[in-house]
């Protein structure tokens, strides 16, 4: 398709009030078709037809997450000029309609927050019982910050993002930030927490630590925070992280030192009872990474260790984070 025809198709995809409203809503947040239908007051099949036209035009992208499909603007930088047109050309009636849609988004936010609250309450006791066994989380986070922020973060990847806490801490200082988790429930919880924290620039994706949905050498800083003790094959998870790591990039693993708390395997699904330094360093080396820092945090029945490794090569030039 020629450039002129592509541009005509783009504007044709916007030649409907509902599709204009959908694009305006997706500027605020990622939404499912059901959530769009709730805000627009239309049936899901009708909204789906409009969404298909927008996705075919390239304006809107789709991302599957469990049984849900989330929609987002495909390229926010390219679509930003469209919103200048909206503001310059929309009359009072259109402006009022956009404002009404924006107010209805609060119901979606409330529904998400309530679902997140129920999930958190159902699992809080388990998480708290594990936290009580090691040094205070604030101390762990300070140590992580020391090892992550001693130079520009660049493109950040948080594998096994869980509630999105690492993104909450470091996404504002990163050039870009992606959190990946296998659990769609955890991603929904993370989405709510990041929105409540005002973190707008982070992207959440469903994926497996052994097959990350990312290109080679696309991340400058990668975090695996309390993830490897759930891994059947920790070495493969580190190798996959190394594939995604750019030359000069760094991988930070935070997990427990070896221990004998067998109940964590039985009650909390820990597949590994911590790790020895030699094991982590061996996996780093096998993945072509060079270990450069190790920090051990005592202060509880379980010791927390931070292992960092770098990928050989020159650090790519990075633009300042917004």
Rosetta blueprint (number, residue, H / E / L):
1 X L
2 X L
3 X H
4 X H
5 X H
6 X H
7 X H
8 X H
9 X H
10 X H
11 X H
12 X H
13 X H
14 X L
15 X L
16 X L
17 X H
18 X H
19 X H
20 X H
21 X H
22 X H
23 X H
24 X H
25 X H
26 X H
27 X H
28 X H
29 X L
30 X L
31 X E
32 X E
33 X H
34 X H
35 X H
36 X H
37 X H
38 X H
39 X H
40 X H
41 X L
42 X L
43 X L
44 X H
45 X H
46 X H
47 X H
48 X H
49 X H
50 X H
51 X H
52 X H
53 X H
54 X H
55 X H
56 X H
57 X H
58 X L
59 X L
60 X E
61 X E
62 X E
63 X E
64 X E
65 X E
66 X L
67 X L
68 X E
69 X E
70 X E
71 X E
72 X E
73 X E
74 X L
75 X L
76 X H
77 X H
78 X H
79 X H
80 X H
81 X H
82 X H
83 X H
84 X H
85 X H
86 X H
87 X H
88 X H
89 X H
90 X L
91 X L
92 X H
93 X H
94 X H
95 X H
96 X H
97 X H
98 X H
99 X H
100 X H
101 X H
102 X H
103 X H
104 X H
105 X H
106 X H
107 X H
108 X H
109 X H
110 X H
111 X H
112 X H
113 X H
114 X H
115 X H
116 X H
117 X H
118 X H
119 X H
120 X H
121 X H
122 X H
123 X H
124 X H
125 X H
126 X H
127 X H
128 X H
129 X H
130 X H
131 X H
132 X L
133 X L
134 X L
135 X L
136 X L
137 X H
138 X H
139 X H
140 X H
141 X H
142 X H
143 X H
144 X H
145 X H
146 X H
147 X H
148 X H
149 X L
150 X L
151 X L
152 X L
153 X L
154 X L
155 X E
156 X E
157 X E
158 X E
159 X E
160 X L
161 X L
162 X L
163 X L
164 X L
165 X H
166 X H
167 X H
168 X H
169 X H
170 X H
171 X H
172 X H
173 X H
174 X L
175 X L
176 X E
177 X E
178 X E
179 X E
180 X E
181 X E
182 X L
183 X L
184 X H
185 X H
186 X H
187 X H
188 X H
189 X H
190 X H
191 X H
192 X H
193 X H
194 X H
195 X H
196 X H
197 X L
198 X L
199 X L
200 X L
201 X L
202 X E
203 X E
204 X E
205 X E
206 X E
207 X L
208 X E
209 X L
210 X L
211 X E
212 X L
213 X L
214 X L
215 X L
216 X L
217 X L
218 X L
219 X E
220 X E
221 X E
222 X E
223 X E
224 X E
225 X E
226 X L
227 X L
228 X H
229 X H
230 X H
231 X L
232 X L
233 X L
234 X H
235 X H
236 X H
237 X H
238 X H
239 X H
240 X H
241 X H
242 X H
243 X H
244 X H
245 X E
246 X E
247 X E
248 X E
249 X E
250 X E
251 X E
252 X E
253 X E
254 X E
255 X E
256 X E
257 X E
258 X L
259 X L
260 X L
261 X L
262 X L
263 X H
264 X H
265 X H
266 X H
267 X H
268 X H
269 X L
270 X L
271 X L
272 X L
273 X L
274 X L
275 X E
276 X L
277 X H
278 X H
279 X H
280 X H
281 X H
282 X H
283 X H
284 X H
285 X H
286 X H
287 X L
288 X L
289 X E
290 X E
291 X E
292 X E
293 X E
294 X E
295 X E
296 X E
297 X E
298 X L
299 X L
300 X L
301 X L
302 X L
303 X L
304 X E
305 X E
306 X E
307 X E
308 X E
309 X E
310 X E
311 X E
312 X L
313 X L
314 X L
315 X L
316 X L
317 X L
318 X L
319 X L
320 X L
321 X L
322 X L
